[in-house]
Amino acid sequence: MLSKFRALAVASLFLTLGSLAHAQSGDLPAAQLAALKAKLAQRVPELPPVDSARVTPMAGLIEVKVGNQIIYTDASGEYVIEGQLLETKSQRNLTEERMDEINKVDFANLPFKDAIVWKNGNGKRRLVIFADPNCGYCKHLERDIQQIKDVTVYTFMIAILGDDSRVKLDNIWCVKDRTLAWRDWMLNGSAPPKAFGMCASPAQRNLALSQKLRINGTPAMFFEDGSRLASAASAAVVEQRLNKASAKIGG
């Protein structure tokens, strides 16, 4: 995001909290926030608009939310850092925890009627995936998660990789067994038959939903605790996240 700063702040930089003095967390006062916004807009014009800012447990370090990302700065906006904030005593990744909080979704109120659904085992655990029919990473993920037990998977198809993605999306949605058509295509490469007649696919609604949720690529996954995973992952990682979500919601 801030390429010219990466020489100063390596992408995986860790700012550590140990014996450093701690500050009280909390939102910045309105006047200070306005001044910080103005300074960053002037100094770093490629930075997306600042949504909010708050102090961190590390004295002098300010957390800044830009879109669905977090960067760090000082109170006057003279320095900017991209990286992870790690509390050494507890081994907590504070950046990761904050990102989970910022990007949390209302899982129960997602429009599941617009998703393709399949399940393994008792289907007790639930997983949402946003996927483009022509996304290679989505196909790898689809194959990997076949081994996960006791899960219901809801796939919201979105067409972001070109016109052919929209054609495949509509064709898959409009056949009698759309779940079979989706899995045949993603797992076996069997193209769906061309849809004939009128069929109202959820393509536009799903695209609007993905934009509302600030999904920037596929696959993107959401778990029942509202957390997200904005990339492909192994079955083992997805399994861990499903278990974590189940524990949080008392499942």
Protein Blocks (a to p, Z undefined) as FASTA:
>chain_A
ZZmlmmmmgfklccddfkbccddeddddfklmmmmmmmmmmmmmmbccdfbdcddfbehi
acddehjaccdddfkopaccddddddfklopafklmmmmmmmpccfklpcfklpccddeh
jllaccdddddfklmklmmmmmmmmmpghiacddddddfebjklmmmmmmmmmmmblmlm
mmmmmmnopacdddedjdddfklmmmmmmmmnopabdcddddfkopacdbdcdfklmmmm
mmmmmmmnoZZ
